[in-house]
Amino acid sequence: MTKTRVLVLGAGFGGLELTTILSEVFGDTIDIVLIDKSDAFVFGFSKLDVMFGRQVPAAARHPYRDVVKPGVRLLQTAVRSIDPAARRAVTDDGVFEGDVLVVALGADLDPAATPGLVEGGHEFYTVEGAFALRDVLPRFERGPAIVGVTGKSFKCPPAPSETALLLHDYLTARGRREATEISVVMPFGTPIPPSPDTSQAILTAFAERGITFVKDSLVQALDPVRKVAVLTNGTEMPYELFLGVPVHRVPQVVVESGLAAHAYDWVKVNKQTLETSFPGVYAVGDVNGVGTPKAGVFAEGAARVVATAIIAQIQGGPAPDAYKGQGSCYVEFGHSQVGRVDVDFLSGPKPTGTFQPPSEALVAEKVEFGSSRLRRWFGQPPMP
Ligand SMILES: Cc1cc2nc3c(=O)[nH]c(=O)nc-3n(C[C@H](O)[C@H](O)[C@H](O)COP(=O)(O)OP(=O)(O)OC[C@H]3O[C@@H](n4cnc5c(N)ncnc54)[C@H](O)[C@@H]3O)c2cc1C
């Protein structure tokens, strides 16, 4: 029997979860090609761990060569063009085609889109940027620190707040907190808009630690000479240390494929199936515009729906339930505390979120979240 060919572009949360499910169900009776330009996977939250010296860089990198699964060929190569009508991708190592094409290339980060950021600040969203901060933070002695968001759509909405709280702990441990000020600039009115309880808990933690929350604002430029951050409303904030969330954009290769009209037009999909306007072509995770936050847990949820659709297509079973846009995010509060917010974006008329306050159990749950993915995707022992 001819094997169904599934071509998956991007081995992040979405691509790894999708291929793991299909391999578990079909073994080597399916032909999956999984393509990624990187040699290793890094959890988003590990970027914070490395930056604040809680984990060494090597421990945060999970090499793709460890992904050994029946039916899956994982290739390290860059995707140069995509033809969705033909379900084909051109890479540095040849041309690949699928009966099904899944685009899971994530969101690209564009620090250069914010004038002055590259020259006069730092960003902690790329692996390189976050890992480099490990050597920058020990030299920060005094003055204002800003954790600033530069674009409306960004991954892991709790991450800027977590960064401010962890920075507070870091500076306190170094005896520098009294000599510094911390502000967070975010484009929302509250830290986590769908969950008022989570937002209130974060704002309370900010107030207890003397962290300033600047709401409904973006940093649109840095002036590295005068050392000021310029907000969208023209306000200037002085800084000694700027930790930026760079502008997120649709990967250029996706724009050129016609799946997106421009750099900020996240791929349109059927909200229930994650299928694009091209039959048999799906977009999962940060690259799509389904309306959920850009986070690994949502990419995984989308991958599960698409995997179920592919299984049904091959085995003739029932179509999957509609994608619900639900996910749980762990929130670092500093002081070794972890809370959790469970959000639901698509079931009701508006997004909702439920907060679980920090607890020992949630610290352990977050560790298990990472460990379980490493076991499933990489066959690795639990994280230390
Ligand atoms: C600081 C920080 C903290 C975070 N914390 C959390 C958290 O606690 N929980 C959570 O759920 N999410 C968290 N996230 C968000 C999470 O990392 C992303 O939302 C998630 O990785 C998205 O999954 P994805 O599969 O859509 O894309 P990605 O995981 O980004 O994967 C896309 C893959 O495509 C590859 N790629 C891109 N372009 C090409 C190309 N041209 N050719 C070949 N390969 C290519 C990339 O190398 C990448 O491996 C965090 C993010 C950050 C930055």
The ligand as a Tripos MOL2 file, in Angstrom:
@<TRIPOS>MOLECULE
LIG
   53    58     1     0     0
SMALL
NO_CHARGES

@<TRIPOS>ATOM
      1 C1         10.7360   33.9480   26.7340 C.3       1 LIG1
      2 C2          9.6620   33.0050   26.2620 C.ar      1 LIG1
      3 C3          8.9750   32.2180   27.1720 C.ar      1 LIG1
      4 C4          7.9790   31.3530   26.7430 C.ar      1 LIG1
      5 N1          7.3390   30.5600   27.6640 N.ar      1 LIG1
      6 C5          6.3560   29.7170   27.2520 C.ar      1 LIG1
      7 C6          5.6830   28.8850   28.1850 C.ar      1 LIG1
      8 O1          5.9820   28.8700   29.3930 O.2       1 LIG1
      9 N2          4.6820   28.0730   27.7070 N.ar      1 LIG1
     10 C7          4.3250   28.0500   26.3980 C.ar      1 LIG1
     11 O2          3.4190   27.3090   26.0220 O.2       1 LIG1
     12 N3          4.9420   28.8470   25.4860 N.ar      1 LIG1
     13 C8          5.9500   29.6620   25.8720 C.ar      1 LIG1
     14 N4          6.5980   30.4550   24.9590 N.ar      1 LIG1
     15 C9          6.1090   30.4940   23.5640 C.3       1 LIG1
     16 C10         6.5330   29.2880   22.7530 C.3       1 LIG1
     17 O3          7.9500   29.1480   22.7760 O.3       1 LIG1
     18 C11         6.0790   29.4440   21.3040 C.3       1 LIG1
     19 O4          4.7950   29.9690   21.2490 O.3       1 LIG1
     20 C12         6.0860   28.0820   20.6190 C.3       1 LIG1
     21 O5          7.4220   27.6540   20.4800 O.3       1 LIG1
     22 C13         5.3910   28.1190   19.2620 C.3       1 LIG1
     23 O6          5.4520   26.8410   18.6720 O.3       1 LIG1
     24 P1          5.4570   26.7130   17.0800 P.3       1 LIG1
     25 O7          5.5670   25.2470   16.8100 O.co2     1 LIG1
     26 O8          4.3630   27.4620   16.4820 O.co2     1 LIG1
     27 O9          6.7820   27.4670   16.6130 O.3       1 LIG1
     28 P2          8.2860   27.3070   17.0920 P.3       1 LIG1
     29 O10         8.3740   26.5010   18.3360 O.co2     1 LIG1
     30 O11         8.8550   28.6640   17.0770 O.co2     1 LIG1
     31 O12         8.9460   26.4400   15.9400 O.3       1 LIG1
     32 C14         9.1320   26.9080   14.6310 C.3       1 LIG1
     33 C15        10.3220   26.1770   14.0520 C.3       1 LIG1
     34 O13        10.4300   26.5130   12.6440 O.3       1 LIG1
     35 C16        11.7960   26.6110   12.3280 C.3       1 LIG1
     36 N5         11.9280   27.4540   11.1330 N.ar      1 LIG1
     37 C17        11.5260   28.7470   10.9710 C.ar      1 LIG1
     38 N6         11.7710   29.1600    9.7260 N.ar      1 LIG1
     39 C18        12.3490   28.1160    9.0650 C.ar      1 LIG1
     40 C19        12.8070   27.9170    7.7430 C.ar      1 LIG1
     41 N7         12.7640   28.8750    6.8180 N.pl3     1 LIG1
     42 N8         13.3360   26.7100    7.4090 N.ar      1 LIG1
     43 C20        13.3920   25.7030    8.3380 C.ar      1 LIG1
     44 N9         12.9720   25.8330    9.6080 N.ar      1 LIG1
     45 C21        12.4510   27.0320    9.9660 C.ar      1 LIG1
     46 C22        12.4480   27.2090   13.5610 C.3       1 LIG1
     47 O14        13.8230   26.8790   13.6030 O.3       1 LIG1
     48 C23        11.6410   26.5870   14.6960 C.3       1 LIG1
     49 O15        12.2740   25.4360   15.2510 O.3       1 LIG1
     50 C24         7.6360   31.2910   25.3600 C.ar      1 LIG1
     51 C25         8.3450   32.0600   24.4430 C.ar      1 LIG1
     52 C26         9.3510   32.9080   24.8820 C.ar      1 LIG1
     53 C27        10.1240   33.7120   23.8530 C.3       1 LIG1
@<TRIPOS>BOND
     1     1     2 1
     2     2     3 ar
     3     2    52 ar
     4     3     4 ar
     5     4     5 ar
     6     4    50 ar
     7     5     6 ar
     8     6     7 ar
     9     6    13 1
    10     7     8 2
    11     7     9 ar
    12     9    10 ar
    13    10    11 2
    14    10    12 ar
    15    12    13 ar
    16    13    14 ar
    17    14    15 1
    18    14    50 ar
    19    15    16 1
    20    16    17 1
    21    16    18 1
    22    18    19 1
    23    18    20 1
    24    20    21 1
    25    20    22 1
    26    22    23 1
    27    23    24 1
    28    24    25 2
    29    24    26 1
    30    24    27 1
    31    27    28 1
    32    28    29 2
    33    28    30 1
    34    28    31 1
    35    31    32 1
    36    32    33 1
    37    33    34 1
    38    33    48 1
    39    34    35 1
    40    35    36 1
    41    35    46 1
    42    36    37 ar
    43    36    45 ar
    44    37    38 ar
    45    38    39 ar
    46    39    40 ar
    47    39    45 ar
    48    40    41 1
    49    40    42 ar
    50    42    43 ar
    51    43    44 ar
    52    44    45 ar
    53    46    47 1
    54    46    48 1
    55    48    49 1
    56    50    51 ar
    57    51    52 ar
    58    52    53 1
@<TRIPOS>SUBSTRUCTURE
     1 LIG1         1 GROUP 0 **** ****
